[in-house]
Amino acid sequence: MADRLPAREAVTALTDDFTELPDRIRESAPDGPLHWPGYDAAHARAAERTGERESVICGTARTGGTDVVVIAFEFGFLGGSLGERTGDRLESAYVHARAHRLPVVSLVATGGSRMQEGMLALTQLQRVARESVLTREAGLPQIAVVRDPTTGGGWATLGAGADVVLALPGAQVGFAG
């Protein structure tokens, strides 16, 4: 098993001038869209443990002399899973990349979709895939660095959908959908 760096440490290994993109906070029903008992409490514990408000951070940075949009997953936040708020952040990052003509660099570490949000979590994969296609059509490169682990829909969209895929030593990568 590879070391599981927190998202911000992974970003710091890439660049020292990361500026987080603003994000809107989606209001949701108590315990999420499925009213999954304890989901709000689990979300709060993940936020307290990691210092993050969601499983992904997105921003701009300069690396190797090139300005980029960076997407970094925080595996310690509910397994780096994708839910509606994650989808909001990812969509915003891709839109920003296209508006400013910047490549997208994704530092992926995810267990996939967030089961506590059911089908709404799965629809985030379609959102991300759509943004990836629009970014490709805009002629902007997408680079994925797969970290440990990178599985499920996160691999299928951000990993396998990238133009260039790099894997850290020991990273577990898989998809069983």
Secondary structure, 3 states (H helix, E strand, C coil): CCCCCCHHHHHHHHCCCCEECCCCCCCCCCCCCCCCCCHHHHHHHHHHHHCCCCCEEEEEEEECCEEEEEEEECCCCHHHCECHHHHHHHHHHHHHHHHCCCCEEEEEEECCECHHHHHHHHHHHHHHHHHHHHHHHCCCCEEEEEEEEEEHHHHHHHHCCCCEEEECCCCCEECCC
